[in-house]
Amino acid sequence: MSPSNERPLTVNGLLALLNARVFDGHGAALHDDWTVLVQGQRIAAAGSGVIVTSDARTVDCGGRALLPGLIDAPEHVYEEDVNLIRNA
């Protein structure tokens, strides 16, 4: 994935993630060819009909899977690592 231009994404900037397979958390299926529009640090819109304005920085996801809102998730928890009583 590479940005379509070199403008930095500002706190209030727009970022459009194009051509993504998106997991929306409402079912098991991924949605093909979706656009996710991020404004600042929040998801403003997601779907197949999202309109991207010319001032948005764009990234072509190339059909890769995207899980909006899921960050730093490659942690593995094993039963012996978890003591629910001690960690409550």
Secondary structure, DSSP 8 states (H G I E B T S, - for coil): --BSS-----TT-EEEEEEEEE--SSSSS-EEEEEEEEETTEEEEEETT----TTSEEEE-TT-EE-TT--S------GGG--TTTT-
